[in-house]
Amino acid sequence: MSGFPPIRTALNVEITRNLLKNGTPSWTTLWFNSWSSEMLQYLIICVLLYVLYYRYRDSQCIKNVSDKYVYITGCDSGFGNLLAKHLDEQGFHVLAACFTEKGAEELKECTSSRLKTFQLDIVNSESIIKAAEFVKSEVKEKGLWGLVNNAGISLPAGPSDWLTIDDYKAVLNVNLIGLIEVTLSVLPLIKRARGRIVNVASIFGKISCMGGPYCISKYGVEAFNDGLRRDLSEFGVKVLCIEPGFFKTNMTNLDLITDNFKKIWFRLPQDVKDDYGADYLDKVKHKLKTRLAKLADPNLMKVVWCMNHALTSVHPRTRYSAGRDAKLFWIPLSYMPTIISDIVLRLDKVKSAKCIL
């Protein structure tokens, strides 16, 4: 181990100091100190080599993207819109599904002729079948390299006792049932190309920080993603999951969220309103304004980078957690004992008028 004199010298100095201070140690102590120093050096070398290997492996990209097709849902705005433009610039054939005609036209105007737009209503089976037929006519025998299930909604939302079963169905039909139906509609094309399926879940598919259907739908996406990944791995299909934290999109638009709360509040029976208090809405709006200002990251490219890596890396990661809040707060919190995560989340919750905690 002569290649590491600084470490060896430092350890020898420390041993010498101990000799002068404590007297002559036994031969076993000297042997253990020497063995420990060598093991530490080996450990450092192994860690450095692993980091270098991982970075090299992570940076390897696929070739010939110009003959690959990627189908993206939810391209009107946000992550899907940016990803469609980004992949178009790289040379992919992008099949961008938009909910509105306006969204489709605006995206088409600022991209190349390789990018094709079409309308898709993810809760309408006929629309999904029609979209699948369009995709099939475009990819032909090459198959579909990538499907990015990006379309999703977060509203209606609110405390569980504010909501109806129709509120739950509205979110679940888009975020979970629609995602599954779109995937199944083009699965043979993906298997043919041995391609990729990228499912956009959420960090709230790991920890449920609020009541309502959104977290339930994302837990469902996580479960579907895991089962699909294991089922399709033997066919050479890779299934990846994106788990963003808070980002500045329509889902975190304060005006849309507060309007949602007001709409639900006004339909509540009086006894439920009394449980929460007349000033509850104002408290919620203030809390949301404060939290979203701190947490909502304006840099949407952090999520787009994850999507792009999942589609273009030779060795894509199984999961991508995007955003500082996801990595430093939500993920660690999700691994905490339930009693701790409950306390942490309760501390940040707006208290109702009849709260007993």
HUKA-V412999 format. One record per residue. N is the residue number from 1. SS is DSSP state (hx for helix, st for strand, lp for the rest). OMEGA is omega as a letter, one per 30 degrees, with the letter a starting at -180 (999 if undefined). D_CENTER is the distance of its C-alpha to the mean C-alpha in Angstrom with 2 decimals. Layout:
# HUKA-V412999
((N	SS	OMEGA	D_CENTER) (N	SS	OMEGA	D_CENTER))
This chain:
# HUKA-V412999
((1	lp	a	44.23) (2	lp	a	46.37) (3	lp	a	43.50) (4	lp	a	42.08) (5	hx	a	45.10) (6	hx	l	43.31) (7	hx	l	41.58) (8	hx	a	44.81) (9	hx	a	46.98) (10	hx	l	44.93) (11	hx	l	45.08) (12	hx	l	48.80) (13	hx	a	49.46) (14	hx	l	47.72) (15	hx	l	49.74) (16	hx	l	52.93) (17	hx	l	52.32) (18	hx	l	51.93) (19	hx	a	55.15) (20	hx	a	57.08) (21	hx	a	55.74) (22	hx	a	55.89) (23	lp	a	58.45) (24	lp	l	58.24) (25	lp	l	55.37) (26	lp	l	55.75) (27	hx	l	54.96) (28	hx	l	52.01) (29	hx	l	50.41) (30	hx	l	50.94) (31	hx	a	49.54) (32	hx	l	46.45) (33	hx	l	45.80) (34	hx	l	46.21) (35	hx	a	44.00) (36	hx	a	41.24) (37	hx	l	41.32) (38	hx	l	41.05) (39	hx	l	38.17) (40	hx	l	36.30) (41	hx	l	36.92) (42	hx	a	35.76) (43	hx	l	32.55) (44	hx	l	31.82) (45	hx	a	32.61) (46	hx	l	30.35) (47	hx	l	27.35) (48	hx	l	28.05) (49	hx	l	28.52) (50	hx	l	25.26) (51	hx	l	23.35) (52	hx	l	25.28) (53	hx	a	24.73) (54	hx	a	20.95) (55	hx	l	20.79) (56	hx	a	23.18) (57	hx	a	21.42) (58	hx	a	18.02) (59	hx	a	19.89) (60	lp	a	21.59) (61	st	l	20.87) (62	lp	l	22.20) (63	lp	l	25.41) (64	lp	l	26.88) (65	hx	a	23.93) (66	hx	l	26.65) (67	hx	a	27.26) (68	lp	a	23.70) (69	st	l	22.31) (70	st	a	18.78) (71	st	a	18.25) (72	st	l	15.63) (73	lp	l	15.51) (74	lp	a	15.32) (75	lp	l	16.93) (76	lp	a	19.10) (77	lp	l	17.12) (78	hx	a	13.93) (79	hx	a	11.25) (80	hx	l	13.19) (81	hx	l	16.42) (82	hx	l	15.65) (83	hx	l	14.29) (84	hx	l	17.47) (85	hx	a	19.66) (86	hx	l	18.21) (87	hx	l	18.69) (88	hx	l	22.05) (89	hx	l	23.18) (90	hx	l	22.52) (91	lp	l	24.71) (92	lp	l	22.55) (93	st	a	23.87) (94	st	l	21.27) (95	st	a	21.63) (96	st	l	20.03) (97	st	l	20.07) (98	st	l	20.71) (99	lp	a	21.66) (100	lp	l	24.57) (101	hx	l	27.38) (102	hx	l	27.20) (103	hx	l	23.60) (104	hx	a	24.64) (105	hx	a	27.77) (106	hx	l	26.26) (107	hx	a	23.71) (108	hx	a	26.57) (109	hx	a	28.81) (110	lp	l	26.77) (111	lp	a	25.87) (112	lp	a	28.04) (113	lp	l	29.82) (114	lp	a	27.45) (115	lp	l	24.79) (116	st	l	25.67) (117	st	l	24.57) (118	st	a	25.22) (119	st	l	24.64) (120	lp	l	22.58) (121	lp	a	22.66) (122	lp	l	19.95) (123	lp	a	22.01) (124	lp	a	25.15) (125	hx	l	25.94) (126	hx	l	28.57) (127	hx	l	26.28) (128	hx	l	23.78) (129	hx	l	26.78) (130	hx	l	28.17) (131	hx	l	24.98) (132	hx	l	24.96) (133	hx	l	28.61) (134	hx	l	27.97) (135	hx	l	25.32) (136	hx	l	27.83) (137	hx	l	30.61) (138	hx	a	28.70) (139	hx	a	27.49) (140	hx	a	30.74) (141	hx	a	31.35) (142	hx	a	28.66) (143	lp	a	25.92) (144	lp	a	22.36) (145	lp	a	20.39) (146	st	l	16.93) (147	st	l	15.36) (148	st	l	12.18) (149	st	a	11.55) (150	lp	a	10.31) (151	lp	l	13.00) (152	lp	l	12.56) (153	lp	l	14.48) (154	lp	a	14.56) (155	lp	g	18.36) (156	lp	a	20.75) (157	lp	l	19.78) (158	lp	l	22.04) (159	lp	a	23.69) (160	hx	a	24.18) (161	hx	l	27.92) (162	hx	a	27.57) (163	lp	l	25.93) (164	lp	l	27.50) (165	hx	l	26.47) (166	hx	l	26.22) (167	hx	l	23.55) (168	hx	a	21.46) (169	hx	a	22.28) (170	hx	a	21.38) (171	hx	a	17.67) (172	hx	a	17.52) (173	hx	l	19.39) (174	hx	a	16.88) (175	hx	a	13.45) (176	hx	a	14.71) (177	hx	l	18.25) (178	hx	l	17.93) (179	hx	l	14.90) (180	hx	a	17.01) (181	hx	l	20.12) (182	hx	a	18.86) (183	hx	a	17.71) (184	hx	a	21.11) (185	hx	a	22.99) (186	hx	a	22.21) (187	hx	l	21.71) (188	hx	l	25.22) (189	hx	l	24.57) (190	hx	l	21.50) (191	hx	l	23.60) (192	hx	a	26.41) (193	hx	a	24.52) (194	lp	a	22.72) (195	lp	a	19.59) (196	st	l	15.82) (197	st	a	13.57) (198	st	a	9.98) (199	st	l	8.33) (200	st	l	5.72) (201	lp	l	5.27) (202	lp	l	4.60) (203	hx	l	5.93) (204	hx	l	8.97) (205	hx	l	8.75) (206	lp	l	10.02) (207	lp	a	12.53) (208	lp	a	14.40) (209	lp	a	15.64) (210	lp	l	17.64) (211	lp	l	19.60) (212	lp	a	19.29) (213	hx	a	17.43) (214	hx	a	13.92) (215	hx	l	12.75) (216	hx	a	14.93) (217	hx	a	13.39) (218	hx	l	9.84) (219	hx	l	11.71) (220	hx	l	13.49) (221	hx	l	10.71) (222	hx	a	9.84) (223	hx	l	13.62) (224	hx	a	14.25) (225	hx	a	11.86) (226	hx	l	13.72) (227	hx	l	17.04) (228	hx	l	16.69) (229	hx	a	15.79) (230	hx	l	18.90) (231	hx	a	21.03) (232	hx	a	20.54) (233	hx	a	20.59) (234	hx	l	24.40) (235	hx	l	24.46) (236	lp	l	22.62) (237	lp	l	19.48) (238	st	a	16.14) (239	st	a	13.15) (240	st	a	9.70) (241	st	l	6.27) (242	st	a	3.02) (243	st	a	1.29) (244	st	l	3.51) (245	lp	l	6.92) (246	lp	l	10.02) (247	st	a	10.93) (248	lp	l	14.31) (249	lp	l	14.08) (250	hx	l	16.21) (251	hx	l	14.03) (252	hx	l	15.13) (253	lp	a	18.58) (254	hx	a	21.10) (255	hx	l	23.85) (256	hx	a	22.01) (257	hx	a	20.89) (258	hx	l	24.43) (259	hx	l	26.07) (260	hx	a	24.14) (261	hx	l	25.39) (262	hx	a	28.88) (263	hx	a	29.07) (264	hx	a	28.24) (265	hx	a	30.48) (266	hx	l	33.48) (267	hx	a	33.45) (268	lp	l	33.37) (269	lp	a	36.66) (270	hx	a	38.56) (271	hx	l	38.30) (272	hx	l	34.48) (273	hx	l	34.83) (274	hx	l	37.40) (275	hx	a	35.06) (276	hx	l	32.61) (277	lp	a	35.22) (278	lp	a	36.19) (279	lp	a	34.31) (280	hx	a	30.96) (281	hx	l	29.43) (282	hx	l	30.56) (283	hx	a	29.09) (284	hx	a	25.66) (285	hx	l	25.78) (286	hx	l	26.79) (287	hx	l	24.09) (288	hx	a	21.32) (289	hx	a	22.92) (290	hx	a	23.02) (291	hx	a	19.52) (292	hx	l	17.81) (293	hx	a	20.14) (294	hx	a	19.00) (295	hx	a	15.24) (296	lp	a	14.26) (297	st	a	13.67) (298	lp	a	15.62) (299	lp	a	14.38) (300	lp	a	12.00) (301	hx	l	12.73) (302	hx	l	10.37) (303	hx	l	7.49) (304	hx	l	10.37) (305	hx	l	11.36) (306	hx	l	8.40) (307	hx	a	9.18) (308	hx	l	12.77) (309	hx	l	12.81) (310	hx	a	11.53) (311	hx	a	14.41) (312	hx	a	17.01) (313	st	l	16.95) (314	lp	a	19.69) (315	lp	a	17.74) (316	lp	l	14.00) (317	lp	l	11.84) (318	lp	a	10.91) (319	st	l	7.45) (320	st	l	5.69) (321	st	a	4.99) (322	st	l	5.85) (323	lp	a	8.79) (324	hx	a	11.89) (325	hx	l	11.73) (326	hx	a	8.65) (327	hx	a	10.57) (328	hx	a	14.01) (329	hx	a	14.11) (330	hx	a	11.65) (331	hx	l	11.13) (332	hx	a	14.91) (333	hx	a	15.79) (334	hx	l	14.19) (335	lp	l	16.57) (336	lp	l	19.50) (337	lp	a	22.31) (338	hx	a	21.99) (339	hx	l	24.95) (340	hx	l	23.42) (341	hx	l	20.08) (342	hx	l	22.28) (343	hx	a	24.55) (344	hx	a	21.96) (345	hx	l	20.36) (346	hx	a	23.91) (347	hx	a	25.09) (348	lp	a	22.85) (349	lp	l	23.67) (350	lp	a	26.37) (351	lp	l	29.38) (352	lp	a	31.22) (353	lp	a	34.99) (354	lp	l	35.79) (355	lp	a	33.29) (356	lp	a	35.10) (357	lp	999	32.75))
